[in-house]
Amino acid sequence: MRTFEELLLSNKGWAREMQERKADFFTEQTRGQNPEILWIGCSDSRVSPDQITQTRPGELFIHRNIANLVHEDDDNLASVVQFAVETLRVRHVVVCGHYGCGGIEAALEGNTEGPIDKWLENARQVERDHAEELKHQTDHRKRVNRLVELNVRDQLVRLSKFGPIRAAHERGDELWLHGMVYDLRDGLISELLTIGGDDAAAPPPVPETVLAS
């Protein structure tokens, strides 16, 4: 684990490396951003979007929270979505969960309290909505990971109802919503479902599991 001082030293090394690769890199950064993707992911420290996708500064517009949840009354997320869709004109919006998510497991176990207990209500609602399927999964780890997938699907549905996204689809703008899941075991991302194009208004199907075991 790095100390705080090592973080600052690493920053200097990174800045030097970026300038060596491209002399005008930081000059370009000051001219603004033009990302094509809004990424909504989990706050888990092992799942850094720019690291797992090898993207550079300016290529992803990122919002993260515990268990990659979409709350309709979350002004932070609503502002991010509005800015990304209306100002940055992103073409893709990603909701990415990850297997072994601690937030999803906590929602399943129901032993949280305080602010995080209120925050995880969306995940518990996903569990209730898919109780018929989940009750047949007796293995705890597999149950958590299936809920991870179902949670991505249901949060993407919630997101599709946000005003800026609905307006973009009604205008016929090219805006695609992608539900994805990251596997900590091998570092790979799998796509679960996509909303957009002619199917933007149709309810998305419940995705098949993509986890091998």
N, C-alpha and C positions, 0 to 999 in steps of 0.2 A: 504494500500500500504506500502511495506517495505522501510525503509530508506537504504542508501548504507551501513551504519554500520551494520544494521540487516542482510544484505546479507552475510557479512563476518562471523558474528556469526552463521548464519544458515549453512554456509559451514563447520565450525568447528563441529557443531552438526552432520551434515551428515557424515563427515569423521569418527567421533567417532562411530556412529551407524553402518557404514559399517564394521569397524574393529571388532566390537562386534559380528556382524553376522557371519563374516568369517575372521579369523585372518590374513590370507595371501591374502586378497582381493587385496590390493594395490601392493603386490609383483607380483601377477598374471598380473595386469594391465601393469607393466613395461616390461613384456615379449612380448608384441605386441597385435595386434587385429586380430580377425578372424570373422568379421560379415558376415552373409549370405544375408543381405538385404541392398540395397541402397535405401534410402528414400528421395524423392524430394517433398517438401511440401511448404506451404505458410509461410511467415515470421510472420503472425499474432500471437501475444503473447498468445492468448488463445488456440493455437493449437500446443503444444509442443509434438513432436513425441514420445519421450521416456516416457512422462507422460501418453499419451492417449493409449499407447500400453503396459505399465508396463514393459518396457525393461530396462536392466541394461547397464552401460557403457561397450562398446565393442560389443554390439549386433546389433546396427544400425549404418550404415555410412550415415550421414545426410547432405543434401544440402537444403537450404531454400531461397526463394525469394518472392517478392510480387506477389501473384496470381499463384504461382507454375507454372511459365512459362518456356518454353524450347526455347531458342534462339540459332540458329545454330552458331552465331558468338560470343557466350558467352564463352570465354576461361576459365572462372572459372568453369562453369558447365561441359564443355568438359573435363577439367582436372580431375574433380571429377569422371565423368563417366569412363574415361580411367583408372584411378587408381583403381576404384571399380571393374571393369570388368577384367582388365588384371593382376593386382597385387593381389588384395584381393580375386578375383574369386568369387564374390557374385553370388548367384543363383537366386535372385529375385530383381527386380527394381520396386519401387512403385512411382507413381505420385499420390499424395493425395491432393485434394482440400477440401474446406469446404463451407457449405451453409452460406449465408450471408457474403460472401467475399467482403471486402471493395474495393479491387483492381478490381474485376469483375464489381462491381456496378459503380465504377469510369469510367471504360472503356465504360460501357453502356451510362452513362450520358454525357461523352465527355467533361468534364469541367476541365481537368488536363492540366498542363503546366510544362515545364522544363524536367529534366531527366525522371521523372515518366511517362510523356506523351509519350516519345519515348519507354520506357519500355513496356507500356501497348498495343503497337501496335499489338502484337501477339493476345491478347485477343479481340481486335477490329476486327481482321481478322477472328477469330472464329465466332464472331457475324455476320459478313458479309457472311461467308460461310454457316451459318445456318439461314439466314434471313427469308427464307420461313416458317420454323417452328416457329421461335420466334415471327414473326409478328402476329400470332394467339393468343399469350399469352398476354392478356391485363393487367393482374394483375402484378404490378411492382415487388413485392417480388418474385412471382413465376417465372417471367421472368429472374430475377437475378439468382435464384437458378437453373433454367434449363440451363442457360449459364454456371454456375459453372460446371455442369455435362458434357456439351459439350466441355468445355475447357479442362477438364481432358482427355477426349477421344482424342482430337486433339493434345494436348501436348504429349500424349503417342505415337501417330503416328509419330510426329516429332522426339521423342527420339529414336524410333525404327530404324531411318535412320542414327543414329550416327555410325561412323566407327567401334568402338570397339564392339558395339552391333550387327551390321550386321555381322562382322567377327565371333563373337561367335556363332550366329545362323547358319552361313554357315559351321562352323566346326562341327555343331551338338551338341554344348555344351548345357547343361541344364541351360538355362537362361530364366526366365519368367518375363514379364512386366505386371504389375497390375495397373489398374486405379481405384482409390478409392475416396470416399467422406466421410467427417466427418460431423456429425450433432451436432451443438453446443447445441441444445435443450435437447438432451438425452445422449450425449457423445459416441454415437455408430458410427462405421465405416461400410460403405457398399461398396461392390466391384461392380464396374460398368462393367468392361471388363478385359480380360486377353489376352496377345499376347505371343505365345511361342509354342514349340513343332512343330508338323507338320503344324500348321497354322501360323507360324512365318512370312511367306512371304505374307500372304493374308491380304487384307485391312480389318481392324476390323470394325464391324458394329457400327452404331450409337446406343448407349445404351438407353434402356427405362429408364424413370425417376424412381428413387427409393424413392423419397420423397413423403410421404403420403399426405401431405397438405402444 
